[in-house]
Amino acid sequence: MYHQTHCRFYNDFAYDPEYGGAALSCEEGDRLAKLIGKKAVLFMGNHGVLFTAPNAAIAFDHAYYMERACMMQVPMFIKFYLFYVLFKYVRLLE
């Protein structure tokens, strides 16, 4: 599902599936900086989200609209999954 709220993050986020916890060395910060590059959002697996921006107001704006996008996306995934399960169940009954 695409919405205007989602499109503002098109090709402007990165994902780190290997995030291992607190950064205890400078190497972890360098690794995350390489991952995010010039993008505005970094999803850190099993942790949370990191937003970058020229100032705090724009970073807050990114966080607000990312939350709104997720609030729209998650219910759609749930509905899709429920329809999928129902479809599989109905096919089993045939």
C-alpha positions in Angstrom: 0.0 0.0 0.0 1.3 3.4 -1.0 0.3 6.7 0.5 1.6 10.2 0.4 3.0 9.7 3.9 4.9 6.6 2.8 6.3 8.2 -0.4 8.3 10.8 1.4 10.6 8.0 2.6 11.0 6.3 -0.8 14.7 5.3 -1.2 15.5 7.4 1.9 16.0 4.7 4.5 18.4 1.9 5.3 18.1 -1.3 7.4 20.7 -2.8 9.7 19.9 -6.5 10.4 23.1 -6.9 12.4 22.6 -4.3 15.1 24.0 -5.9 18.3 23.2 -3.4 21.0 24.9 -0.5 22.6 27.8 1.0 20.7 30.8 0.3 22.9 33.4 1.4 20.4 33.9 4.0 17.6 33.9 1.2 15.0 30.1 0.7 15.7 29.4 4.3 15.0 31.5 4.2 11.8 29.6 1.1 10.7 26.2 2.7 11.3 27.4 5.9 9.5 28.4 3.9 6.4 25.0 2.1 6.5 22.9 5.2 6.6 25.0 7.2 4.2 23.0 10.2 3.0 19.6 8.6 3.9 17.3 10.1 6.6 16.3 7.0 8.4 18.1 3.9 9.7 16.0 0.9 11.0 18.2 -1.0 13.4 17.2 -4.6 13.7 15.9 -5.6 17.2 16.4 -2.0 18.4 14.7 0.9 16.9 15.0 3.7 14.4 17.6 6.4 13.9 16.7 9.7 12.2 19.2 12.1 10.7 18.6 15.7 9.6 20.2 19.1 9.5 18.4 20.1 12.7 16.2 18.7 15.5 12.9 20.0 14.0 13.4 18.2 10.7 14.5 15.0 12.6 11.3 15.2 14.6 9.3 15.7 11.4 10.8 12.5 10.0 10.0 10.6 13.2 6.4 11.9 13.2 5.7 11.0 9.6 7.5 7.6 9.9 5.2 6.8 12.8 2.2 7.8 10.8 3.3 5.6 7.9 3.8 2.6 10.2 0.4 3.2 11.8 -1.1 2.8 8.3 1.0 -0.1 7.1 0.7 -2.5 10.1 -3.1 -2.8 10.0 -2.9 -3.5 6.2 -0.4 -6.3 6.8 -2.8 -7.8 9.5 -5.8 -7.6 7.1 -3.8 -9.1 4.3 -2.7 -12.0 6.6 -6.2 -12.6 7.8 -7.5 -12.7 4.2 -4.7 -15.1 3.3 -5.5 -17.5 6.2 -9.2 -17.4 5.4 -8.5 -18.1 1.7 -6.3 -21.1 2.6 -9.0 -22.4 5.0 -11.8 -22.1 2.5 -9.6 -23.9 -0.1 -9.1 -26.7 2.4 -12.8 -27.1 2.8 -13.4 -27.6 -1.0 
